[in-house]
Amino acid sequence: MERPQPTIPVDGAEIRTRRKELGFSRDECAEAAGISGPYLSQLETGARRNVRPPTYKRLRTVLQIQQDDRRLLAPPEEQHGKDTHARHEGDPRPHPEDPG
């Protein structure tokens, strides 16, 4: 049986915030990242919460986010389905590209 491809939990609100900071429309950002506008909308609204690593990398590039910057990642509580209000500011977010 084939193993499913890994996915990365993302923070849709942060994606939207960064996109707007850069002045991109949803469709401009989606096209630059190689995804559809409706898919980006689903990510931003939280209807979809996970992306595959290549999509994450393209979004990070379009949104001018450095590789070690974790702001596009969902807080750990969201990754495990826990209450997101329990997250404390400054808590590190695990980065999917960190070894180990």
PDB file as gemmi writes it, atoms N, CA and C in Angstrom:
CRYST1    1.000    1.000    1.000  90.00  90.00  90.00 P 1                      
ATOM      1  N   MET A   1       0.832  -1.182   0.000  1.00  0.00           N  
ATOM      2  CA  MET A   1       0.000   0.000   0.000  1.00  0.00           C  
ATOM      3  C   MET A   1       0.878   1.247   0.000  1.00  0.00           C  
ATOM      4  N   GLU A   2       0.499   2.222  -0.789  1.00  0.00           N  
ATOM      5  CA  GLU A   2       1.275   3.441  -0.933  1.00  0.00           C  
ATOM      6  C   GLU A   2       1.030   4.384   0.251  1.00  0.00           C  
ATOM      7  N   ARG A   3       2.116   4.958   0.794  1.00  0.00           N  
ATOM      8  CA  ARG A   3       1.991   5.907   1.901  1.00  0.00           C  
ATOM      9  C   ARG A   3       1.495   7.247   1.373  1.00  0.00           C  
ATOM     10  N   PRO A   4       0.615   7.913   2.113  1.00  0.00           N  
ATOM     11  CA  PRO A   4       0.161   9.232   1.671  1.00  0.00           C  
ATOM     12  C   PRO A   4       1.303  10.247   1.759  1.00  0.00           C  
ATOM     13  N   GLN A   5       1.260  11.228   0.896  1.00  0.00           N  
ATOM     14  CA  GLN A   5       2.275  12.274   0.921  1.00  0.00           C  
ATOM     15  C   GLN A   5       2.120  13.099   2.196  1.00  0.00           C  
ATOM     16  N   PRO A   6       3.226  13.585   2.758  1.00  0.00           N  
ATOM     17  CA  PRO A   6       3.131  14.396   3.971  1.00  0.00           C  
ATOM     18  C   PRO A   6       2.463  15.738   3.665  1.00  0.00           C  
ATOM     19  N   THR A   7       1.852  16.305   4.677  1.00  0.00           N  
ATOM     20  CA  THR A   7       1.267  17.633   4.537  1.00  0.00           C  
ATOM     21  C   THR A   7       1.759  18.526   5.666  1.00  0.00           C  
ATOM     22  N   ILE A   8       1.629  19.815   5.455  1.00  0.00           N  
ATOM     23  CA  ILE A   8       2.079  20.810   6.420  1.00  0.00           C  
ATOM     24  C   ILE A   8       0.866  21.636   6.848  1.00  0.00           C  
ATOM     25  N   PRO A   9       0.578  21.694   8.153  1.00  0.00           N  
ATOM     26  CA  PRO A   9      -0.531  22.522   8.630  1.00  0.00           C  
ATOM     27  C   PRO A   9      -0.171  24.000   8.542  1.00  0.00           C  
ATOM     28  N   VAL A  10      -1.065  24.787   7.940  1.00  0.00           N  
ATOM     29  CA  VAL A  10      -0.793  26.210   7.755  1.00  0.00           C  
ATOM     30  C   VAL A  10      -1.825  27.073   8.474  1.00  0.00           C  
ATOM     31  N   ASP A  11      -1.442  28.314   8.721  1.00  0.00           N  
ATOM     32  CA  ASP A  11      -2.295  29.310   9.363  1.00  0.00           C  
ATOM     33  C   ASP A  11      -2.901  30.178   8.261  1.00  0.00           C  
ATOM     34  N   GLY A  12      -4.142  29.888   7.897  1.00  0.00           N  
ATOM     35  CA  GLY A  12      -4.795  30.595   6.803  1.00  0.00           C  
ATOM     36  C   GLY A  12      -4.929  32.083   7.030  1.00  0.00           C  
ATOM     37  N   ALA A  13      -5.204  32.487   8.265  1.00  0.00           N  
ATOM     38  CA  ALA A  13      -5.333  33.914   8.565  1.00  0.00           C  
ATOM     39  C   ALA A  13      -4.012  34.632   8.328  1.00  0.00           C  
ATOM     40  N   GLU A  14      -2.919  33.978   8.652  1.00  0.00           N  
ATOM     41  CA  GLU A  14      -1.599  34.589   8.434  1.00  0.00           C  
ATOM     42  C   GLU A  14      -1.275  34.663   6.943  1.00  0.00           C  
ATOM     43  N   ILE A  15      -1.685  33.656   6.187  1.00  0.00           N  
ATOM     44  CA  ILE A  15      -1.489  33.701   4.734  1.00  0.00           C  
ATOM     45  C   ILE A  15      -2.220  34.912   4.164  1.00  0.00           C  
ATOM     46  N   ARG A  16      -3.476  35.090   4.565  1.00  0.00           N  
ATOM     47  CA  ARG A  16      -4.272  36.215   4.073  1.00  0.00           C  
ATOM     48  C   ARG A  16      -3.646  37.546   4.494  1.00  0.00           C  
ATOM     49  N   THR A  17      -3.252  37.659   5.749  1.00  0.00           N  
ATOM     50  CA  THR A  17      -2.647  38.897   6.243  1.00  0.00           C  
ATOM     51  C   THR A  17      -1.411  39.264   5.438  1.00  0.00           C  
ATOM     52  N   ARG A  18      -0.534  38.290   5.226  1.00  0.00           N  
ATOM     53  CA  ARG A  18       0.712  38.544   4.487  1.00  0.00           C  
ATOM     54  C   ARG A  18       0.417  38.900   3.033  1.00  0.00           C  
ATOM     55  N   ARG A  19      -0.526  38.193   2.423  1.00  0.00           N  
ATOM     56  CA  ARG A  19      -0.893  38.478   1.036  1.00  0.00           C  
ATOM     57  C   ARG A  19      -1.360  39.925   0.899  1.00  0.00           C  
ATOM     58  N   LYS A  20      -2.193  40.361   1.827  1.00  0.00           N  
ATOM     59  CA  LYS A  20      -2.705  41.730   1.776  1.00  0.00           C  
ATOM     60  C   LYS A  20      -1.604  42.751   2.072  1.00  0.00           C  
ATOM     61  N   GLU A  21      -0.693  42.426   2.977  1.00  0.00           N  
ATOM     62  CA  GLU A  21       0.438  43.319   3.250  1.00  0.00           C  
ATOM     63  C   GLU A  21       1.243  43.592   1.983  1.00  0.00           C  
ATOM     64  N   LEU A  22       1.362  42.567   1.147  1.00  0.00           N  
ATOM     65  CA  LEU A  22       2.137  42.690  -0.088  1.00  0.00           C  
ATOM     66  C   LEU A  22       1.321  43.264  -1.244  1.00  0.00           C  
ATOM     67  N   GLY A  23       0.012  43.461  -1.029  1.00  0.00           N  
ATOM     68  CA  GLY A  23      -0.835  44.061  -2.056  1.00  0.00           C  
ATOM     69  C   GLY A  23      -1.287  43.114  -3.149  1.00  0.00           C  
ATOM     70  N   PHE A  24      -1.216  41.815  -2.896  1.00  0.00           N  
ATOM     71  CA  PHE A  24      -1.669  40.831  -3.883  1.00  0.00           C  
ATOM     72  C   PHE A  24      -3.161  40.588  -3.761  1.00  0.00           C  
ATOM     73  N   SER A  25      -3.837  40.469  -4.896  1.00  0.00           N  
ATOM     74  CA  SER A  25      -5.199  39.947  -4.861  1.00  0.00           C  
ATOM     75  C   SER A  25      -5.083  38.444  -4.623  1.00  0.00           C  
ATOM     76  N   ARG A  26      -6.189  37.832  -4.254  1.00  0.00           N  
ATOM     77  CA  ARG A  26      -6.154  36.385  -4.035  1.00  0.00           C  
ATOM     78  C   ARG A  26      -5.739  35.665  -5.315  1.00  0.00           C  
ATOM     79  N   ASP A  27      -6.310  36.075  -6.429  1.00  0.00           N  
ATOM     80  CA  ASP A  27      -5.993  35.401  -7.686  1.00  0.00           C  
ATOM     81  C   ASP A  27      -4.542  35.627  -8.125  1.00  0.00           C  
ATOM     82  N   GLU A  28      -4.009  36.832  -7.909  1.00  0.00           N  
ATOM     83  CA  GLU A  28      -2.604  37.093  -8.247  1.00  0.00           C  
ATOM     84  C   GLU A  28      -1.675  36.204  -7.424  1.00  0.00           C  
ATOM     85  N   CYS A  29      -1.951  36.119  -6.142  1.00  0.00           N  
ATOM     86  CA  CYS A  29      -1.123  35.310  -5.251  1.00  0.00           C  
ATOM     87  C   CYS A  29      -1.217  33.836  -5.625  1.00  0.00           C  
ATOM     88  N   ALA A  30      -2.434  33.380  -5.862  1.00  0.00           N  
ATOM     89  CA  ALA A  30      -2.640  31.972  -6.209  1.00  0.00           C  
ATOM     90  C   ALA A  30      -1.907  31.628  -7.501  1.00  0.00           C  
ATOM     91  N   GLU A  31      -2.047  32.465  -8.502  1.00  0.00           N  
ATOM     92  CA  GLU A  31      -1.382  32.195  -9.783  1.00  0.00           C  
ATOM     93  C   GLU A  31       0.132  32.137  -9.605  1.00  0.00           C  
ATOM     94  N   ALA A  32       0.682  33.087  -8.849  1.00  0.00           N  
ATOM     95  CA  ALA A  32       2.129  33.114  -8.632  1.00  0.00           C  
ATOM     96  C   ALA A  32       2.610  31.875  -7.878  1.00  0.00           C  
ATOM     97  N   ALA A  33       1.742  31.327  -7.012  1.00  0.00           N  
ATOM     98  CA  ALA A  33       2.098  30.142  -6.235  1.00  0.00           C  
ATOM     99  C   ALA A  33       1.753  28.840  -6.962  1.00  0.00           C  
ATOM    100  N   GLY A  34       1.137  28.945  -8.127  1.00  0.00           N  
ATOM    101  CA  GLY A  34       0.808  27.748  -8.899  1.00  0.00           C  
ATOM    102  C   GLY A  34      -0.374  26.970  -8.345  1.00  0.00           C  
ATOM    103  N   ILE A  35      -1.296  27.686  -7.676  1.00  0.00           N  
ATOM    104  CA  ILE A  35      -2.509  27.042  -7.163  1.00  0.00           C  
ATOM    105  C   ILE A  35      -3.710  27.837  -7.649  1.00  0.00           C  
ATOM    106  N   SER A  36      -4.904  27.309  -7.452  1.00  0.00           N  
ATOM    107  CA  SER A  36      -6.102  28.019  -7.901  1.00  0.00           C  
ATOM    108  C   SER A  36      -6.552  29.042  -6.854  1.00  0.00           C  
ATOM    109  N   GLY A  37      -7.281  30.051  -7.313  1.00  0.00           N  
ATOM    110  CA  GLY A  37      -7.845  31.039  -6.406  1.00  0.00           C  
ATOM    111  C   GLY A  37      -8.765  30.416  -5.368  1.00  0.00           C  
ATOM    112  N   PRO A  38      -9.666  29.508  -5.779  1.00  0.00           N  
ATOM    113  CA  PRO A  38     -10.538  28.865  -4.788  1.00  0.00           C  
ATOM    114  C   PRO A  38      -9.759  28.047  -3.750  1.00  0.00           C  
ATOM    115  N   TYR A  39      -8.681  27.397  -4.163  1.00  0.00           N  
ATOM    116  CA  TYR A  39      -7.870  26.633  -3.209  1.00  0.00           C  
ATOM    117  C   TYR A  39      -7.226  27.577  -2.190  1.00  0.00           C  
ATOM    118  N   LEU A  40      -6.680  28.709  -2.664  1.00  0.00           N  
ATOM    119  CA  LEU A  40      -6.101  29.680  -1.745  1.00  0.00           C  
ATOM    120  C   LEU A  40      -7.171  30.217  -0.802  1.00  0.00           C  
ATOM    121  N   SER A  41      -8.356  30.467  -1.319  1.00  0.00           N  
ATOM    122  CA  SER A  41      -9.454  30.934  -0.473  1.00  0.00           C  
ATOM    123  C   SER A  41      -9.773  29.916   0.622  1.00  0.00           C  
ATOM    124  N   GLN A  42      -9.800  28.642   0.269  1.00  0.00           N  
ATOM    125  CA  GLN A  42     -10.059  27.587   1.254  1.00  0.00           C  
ATOM    126  C   GLN A  42      -8.969  27.555   2.320  1.00  0.00           C  
ATOM    127  N   LEU A  43      -7.729  27.788   1.936  1.00  0.00           N  
ATOM    128  CA  LEU A  43      -6.642  27.835   2.913  1.00  0.00           C  
ATOM    129  C   LEU A  43      -6.820  29.030   3.842  1.00  0.00           C  
ATOM    130  N   GLU A  44      -7.113  30.183   3.261  1.00  0.00           N  
ATOM    131  CA  GLU A  44      -7.230  31.397   4.060  1.00  0.00           C  
ATOM    132  C   GLU A  44      -8.403  31.349   5.034  1.00  0.00           C  
ATOM    133  N   THR A  45      -9.477  30.707   4.649  1.00  0.00           N  
ATOM    134  CA  THR A  45     -10.648  30.640   5.525  1.00  0.00           C  
ATOM    135  C   THR A  45     -10.607  29.468   6.496  1.00  0.00           C  
ATOM    136  N   GLY A  46      -9.639  28.583   6.327  1.00  0.00           N  
ATOM    137  CA  GLY A  46      -9.532  27.434   7.213  1.00  0.00           C  
ATOM    138  C   GLY A  46     -10.335  26.230   6.768  1.00  0.00           C  
ATOM    139  N   ALA A  47     -11.000  26.328   5.602  1.00  0.00           N  
ATOM    140  CA  ALA A  47     -11.722  25.169   5.091  1.00  0.00           C  
ATOM    141  C   ALA A  47     -10.741  24.044   4.759  1.00  0.00           C  
ATOM    142  N   ARG A  48      -9.557  24.423   4.361  1.00  0.00           N  
ATOM    143  CA  ARG A  48      -8.439  23.488   4.185  1.00  0.00           C  
ATOM    144  C   ARG A  48      -7.327  23.987   5.075  1.00  0.00           C  
ATOM    145  N   ARG A  49      -6.665  23.073   5.762  1.00  0.00           N  
ATOM    146  CA  ARG A  49      -5.660  23.483   6.732  1.00  0.00           C  
ATOM    147  C   ARG A  49      -4.273  22.921   6.452  1.00  0.00           C  
ATOM    148  N   ASN A  50      -4.157  22.066   5.456  1.00  0.00           N  
ATOM    149  CA  ASN A  50      -2.872  21.412   5.173  1.00  0.00           C  
ATOM    150  C   ASN A  50      -2.512  21.552   3.708  1.00  0.00           C  
ATOM    151  N   VAL A  51      -1.215  21.721   3.464  1.00  0.00           N  
ATOM    152  CA  VAL A  51      -0.702  21.758   2.099  1.00  0.00           C  
ATOM    153  C   VAL A  51       0.476  20.798   1.994  1.00  0.00           C  
ATOM    154  N   ARG A  52       0.775  20.397   0.803  1.00  0.00           N  
ATOM    155  CA  ARG A  52       1.952  19.553   0.582  1.00  0.00           C  
ATOM    156  C   ARG A  52       3.191  20.438   0.591  1.00  0.00           C  
ATOM    157  N   PRO A  53       4.328  19.864   0.917  1.00  0.00           N  
ATOM    158  CA  PRO A  53       5.556  20.665   1.010  1.00  0.00           C  
ATOM    159  C   PRO A  53       5.871  21.543  -0.200  1.00  0.00           C  
ATOM    160  N   PRO A  54       5.701  21.061  -1.444  1.00  0.00           N  
ATOM    161  CA  PRO A  54       6.007  21.960  -2.574  1.00  0.00           C  
ATOM    162  C   PRO A  54       5.090  23.184  -2.615  1.00  0.00           C  
ATOM    163  N   THR A  55       3.822  23.002  -2.251  1.00  0.00           N  
ATOM    164  CA  THR A  55       2.877  24.120  -2.229  1.00  0.00           C  
ATOM    165  C   THR A  55       3.262  25.102  -1.138  1.00  0.00           C  
ATOM    166  N   TYR A  56       3.635  24.579   0.031  1.00  0.00           N  
ATOM    167  CA  TYR A  56       4.074  25.440   1.139  1.00  0.00           C  
ATOM    168  C   TYR A  56       5.281  26.277   0.712  1.00  0.00           C  
ATOM    169  N   LYS A  57       6.223  25.647   0.061  1.00  0.00           N  
ATOM    170  CA  LYS A  57       7.432  26.346  -0.370  1.00  0.00           C  
ATOM    171  C   LYS A  57       7.100  27.445  -1.380  1.00  0.00           C  
ATOM    172  N   ARG A  58       6.202  27.160  -2.326  1.00  0.00           N  
ATOM    173  CA  ARG A  58       5.823  28.171  -3.316  1.00  0.00           C  
ATOM    174  C   ARG A  58       5.081  29.335  -2.654  1.00  0.00           C  
ATOM    175  N   LEU A  59       4.175  29.029  -1.718  1.00  0.00           N  
ATOM    176  CA  LEU A  59       3.469  30.092  -0.999  1.00  0.00           C  
ATOM    177  C   LEU A  59       4.451  30.951  -0.212  1.00  0.00           C  
ATOM    178  N   ARG A  60       5.362  30.296   0.468  1.00  0.00           N  
ATOM    179  CA  ARG A  60       6.371  31.007   1.253  1.00  0.00           C  
ATOM    180  C   ARG A  60       7.188  31.926   0.349  1.00  0.00           C  
ATOM    181  N   THR A  61       7.551  31.465  -0.825  1.00  0.00           N  
ATOM    182  CA  THR A  61       8.331  32.262  -1.762  1.00  0.00           C  
ATOM    183  C   THR A  61       7.532  33.467  -2.250  1.00  0.00           C  
ATOM    184  N   VAL A  62       6.301  33.238  -2.680  1.00  0.00           N  
ATOM    185  CA  VAL A  62       5.450  34.323  -3.180  1.00  0.00           C  
ATOM    186  C   VAL A  62       5.196  35.362  -2.089  1.00  0.00           C  
ATOM    187  N   LEU A  63       5.014  34.890  -0.861  1.00  0.00           N  
ATOM    188  CA  LEU A  63       4.714  35.792   0.251  1.00  0.00           C  
ATOM    189  C   LEU A  63       5.971  36.353   0.909  1.00  0.00           C  
ATOM    190  N   GLN A  64       7.125  36.073   0.300  1.00  0.00           N  
ATOM    191  CA  GLN A  64       8.418  36.602   0.747  1.00  0.00           C  
ATOM    192  C   GLN A  64       8.697  36.269   2.214  1.00  0.00           C  
ATOM    193  N   ILE A  65       8.504  35.011   2.533  1.00  0.00           N  
ATOM    194  CA  ILE A  65       8.751  34.502   3.879  1.00  0.00           C  
ATOM    195  C   ILE A  65      10.008  33.633   3.820  1.00  0.00           C  
ATOM    196  N   GLN A  66      10.975  33.930   4.669  1.00  0.00           N  
ATOM    197  CA  GLN A  66      12.215  33.167   4.713  1.00  0.00           C  
ATOM    198  C   GLN A  66      11.955  31.731   5.181  1.00  0.00           C  
ATOM    199  N   GLN A  67      12.841  30.825   4.813  1.00  0.00           N  
ATOM    200  CA  GLN A  67      12.680  29.405   5.129  1.00  0.00           C  
ATOM    201  C   GLN A  67      12.549  29.153   6.631  1.00  0.00           C  
ATOM    202  N   ASP A  68      13.278  29.890   7.449  1.00  0.00           N  
ATOM    203  CA  ASP A  68      13.239  29.639   8.891  1.00  0.00           C  
ATOM    204  C   ASP A  68      12.131  30.415   9.610  1.00  0.00           C  
ATOM    205  N   ASP A  69      11.338  31.190   8.879  1.00  0.00           N  
ATOM    206  CA  ASP A  69      10.229  31.954   9.453  1.00  0.00           C  
ATOM    207  C   ASP A  69       9.010  31.043   9.541  1.00  0.00           C  
ATOM    208  N   ARG A  70       8.437  30.910  10.726  1.00  0.00           N  
ATOM    209  CA  ARG A  70       7.349  29.968  10.960  1.00  0.00           C  
ATOM    210  C   ARG A  70       5.954  30.589  10.931  1.00  0.00           C  
ATOM    211  N   ARG A  71       5.854  31.844  10.542  1.00  0.00           N  
ATOM    212  CA  ARG A  71       4.560  32.508  10.689  1.00  0.00           C  
ATOM    213  C   ARG A  71       3.440  31.941   9.823  1.00  0.00           C  
ATOM    214  N   LEU A  72       3.739  31.258   8.734  1.00  0.00           N  
ATOM    215  CA  LEU A  72       2.677  30.663   7.916  1.00  0.00           C  
ATOM    216  C   LEU A  72       2.204  29.320   8.461  1.00  0.00           C  
ATOM    217  N   LEU A  73       2.890  28.810   9.458  1.00  0.00           N  
ATOM    218  CA  LEU A  73       2.537  27.502  10.016  1.00  0.00           C  
ATOM    219  C   LEU A  73       1.448  27.636  11.066  1.00  0.00           C  
ATOM    220  N   ALA A  74       0.571  26.648  11.097  1.00  0.00           N  
ATOM    221  CA  ALA A  74      -0.474  26.631  12.116  1.00  0.00           C  
ATOM    222  C   ALA A  74       0.161  26.454  13.488  1.00  0.00           C  
ATOM    223  N   PRO A  75      -0.403  27.112  14.505  1.00  0.00           N  
ATOM    224  CA  PRO A  75       0.090  26.880  15.862  1.00  0.00           C  
ATOM    225  C   PRO A  75      -0.028  25.399  16.217  1.00  0.00           C  
ATOM    226  N   PRO A  76       0.840  24.887  17.081  1.00  0.00           N  
ATOM    227  CA  PRO A  76       0.815  23.462  17.418  1.00  0.00           C  
ATOM    228  C   PRO A  76      -0.550  22.964  17.880  1.00  0.00           C  
ATOM    229  N   GLU A  77      -1.312  23.775  18.594  1.00  0.00           N  
ATOM    230  CA  GLU A  77      -2.627  23.339  19.063  1.00  0.00           C  
ATOM    231  C   GLU A  77      -3.563  23.053  17.897  1.00  0.00           C  
ATOM    232  N   GLU A  78      -3.484  23.869  16.831  1.00  0.00           N  
ATOM    233  CA  GLU A  78      -4.319  23.639  15.656  1.00  0.00           C  
ATOM    234  C   GLU A  78      -3.889  22.387  14.918  1.00  0.00           C  
ATOM    235  N   GLN A  79      -2.607  22.096  14.947  1.00  0.00           N  
ATOM    236  CA  GLN A  79      -2.097  20.932  14.239  1.00  0.00           C  
ATOM    237  C   GLN A  79      -2.664  19.650  14.839  1.00  0.00           C  
ATOM    238  N   HIS A  80      -2.981  19.692  16.118  1.00  0.00           N  
ATOM    239  CA  HIS A  80      -3.476  18.492  16.784  1.00  0.00           C  
ATOM    240  C   HIS A  80      -4.943  18.588  17.135  1.00  0.00           C  
ATOM    241  N   GLY A  81      -5.634  19.618  16.629  1.00  0.00           N  
ATOM    242  CA  GLY A  81      -7.053  19.746  16.840  1.00  0.00           C  
ATOM    243  C   GLY A  81      -7.434  20.264  18.215  1.00  0.00           C  
ATOM    244  N   LYS A  82      -6.500  20.884  18.940  1.00  0.00           N  
ATOM    245  CA  LYS A  82      -6.796  21.417  20.264  1.00  0.00           C  
ATOM    246  C   LYS A  82      -7.257  22.862  20.154  1.00  0.00           C  
ATOM    247  N   ASP A  83      -7.696  23.403  21.262  1.00  0.00           N  
ATOM    248  CA  ASP A  83      -8.160  24.779  21.336  1.00  0.00           C  
ATOM    249  C   ASP A  83      -7.032  25.734  20.989  1.00  0.00           C  
ATOM    250  N   THR A  84      -7.258  26.611  20.016  1.00  0.00           N  
ATOM    251  CA  THR A  84      -6.205  27.520  19.575  1.00  0.00           C  
ATOM    252  C   THR A  84      -5.988  28.668  20.547  1.00  0.00           C  
ATOM    253  N   HIS A  85      -6.926  28.919  21.460  1.00  0.00           N  
ATOM    254  CA  HIS A  85      -6.773  30.015  22.400  1.00  0.00           C  
ATOM    255  C   HIS A  85      -5.741  29.696  23.469  1.00  0.00           C  
ATOM    256  N   ALA A  86      -5.330  28.448  23.579  1.00  0.00           N  
ATOM    257  CA  ALA A  86      -4.365  28.060  24.600  1.00  0.00           C  
ATOM    258  C   ALA A  86      -2.933  28.423  24.203  1.00  0.00           C  
ATOM    259  N   ARG A  87      -2.704  28.802  22.951  1.00  0.00           N  
ATOM    260  CA  ARG A  87      -1.360  29.126  22.495  1.00  0.00           C  
ATOM    261  C   ARG A  87      -0.894  30.432  23.109  1.00  0.00           C  
ATOM    262  N   HIS A  88       0.325  30.448  23.578  1.00  0.00           N  
ATOM    263  CA  HIS A  88       0.916  31.643  24.144  1.00  0.00           C  
ATOM    264  C   HIS A  88       1.774  32.311  23.098  1.00  0.00           C  
ATOM    265  N   GLU A  89       1.706  33.630  23.060  1.00  0.00           N  
ATOM    266  CA  GLU A  89       2.564  34.351  22.128  1.00  0.00           C  
ATOM    267  C   GLU A  89       4.012  34.007  22.417  1.00  0.00           C  
ATOM    268  N   GLY A  90       4.771  33.837  21.392  1.00  0.00           N  
ATOM    269  CA  GLY A  90       6.177  33.526  21.550  1.00  0.00           C  
ATOM    270  C   GLY A  90       6.480  32.037  21.583  1.00  0.00           C  
ATOM    271  N   ASP A  91       5.444  31.190  21.709  1.00  0.00           N  
ATOM    272  CA  ASP A  91       5.690  29.751  21.659  1.00  0.00           C  
ATOM    273  C   ASP A  91       6.204  29.417  20.271  1.00  0.00           C  
ATOM    274  N   PRO A  92       7.289  28.686  20.180  1.00  0.00           N  
ATOM    275  CA  PRO A  92       7.829  28.372  18.852  1.00  0.00           C  
ATOM    276  C   PRO A  92       6.909  27.431  18.087  1.00  0.00           C  
ATOM    277  N   ARG A  93       6.864  27.639  16.787  1.00  0.00           N  
ATOM    278  CA  ARG A  93       6.121  26.740  15.911  1.00  0.00           C  
ATOM    279  C   ARG A  93       7.130  25.785  15.287  1.00  0.00           C  
ATOM    280  N   PRO A  94       6.860  24.501  15.300  1.00  0.00           N  
ATOM    281  CA  PRO A  94       7.805  23.580  14.664  1.00  0.00           C  
ATOM    282  C   PRO A  94       7.857  23.868  13.161  1.00  0.00           C  
ATOM    283  N   HIS A  95       9.023  23.825  12.590  1.00  0.00           N  
ATOM    284  CA  HIS A  95       9.171  24.108  11.174  1.00  0.00           C  
ATOM    285  C   HIS A  95       9.314  22.808  10.418  1.00  0.00           C  
ATOM    286  N   PRO A  96       8.530  22.616   9.345  1.00  0.00           N  
ATOM    287  CA  PRO A  96       8.541  21.343   8.620  1.00  0.00           C  
ATOM    288  C   PRO A  96       9.846  21.045   7.911  1.00  0.00           C  
ATOM    289  N   GLU A  97      10.677  22.034   7.726  1.00  0.00           N  
ATOM    290  CA  GLU A  97      11.926  21.801   7.020  1.00  0.00           C  
ATOM    291  C   GLU A  97      13.111  21.655   7.973  1.00  0.00           C  
ATOM    292  N   ASP A  98      12.838  21.691   9.290  1.00  0.00           N  
ATOM    293  CA  ASP A  98      13.907  21.467  10.272  1.00  0.00           C  
ATOM    294  C   ASP A  98      14.221  19.989  10.341  1.00  0.00           C  
ATOM    295  N   PRO A  99      15.497  19.622  10.367  1.00  0.00           N  
ATOM    296  CA  PRO A  99      15.843  18.202  10.499  1.00  0.00           C  
ATOM    297  C   PRO A  99      15.497  17.702  11.904  1.00  0.00           C  
ATOM    298  N   GLY A 100      15.129  16.431  11.985  1.00  0.00           N  
ATOM    299  CA  GLY A 100      14.888  15.801  13.279  1.00  0.00           C  
ATOM    300  C   GLY A 100      13.506  15.940  13.667  1.00  0.00           C  
TER     301      GLY A 100                                                      
END                                                                             
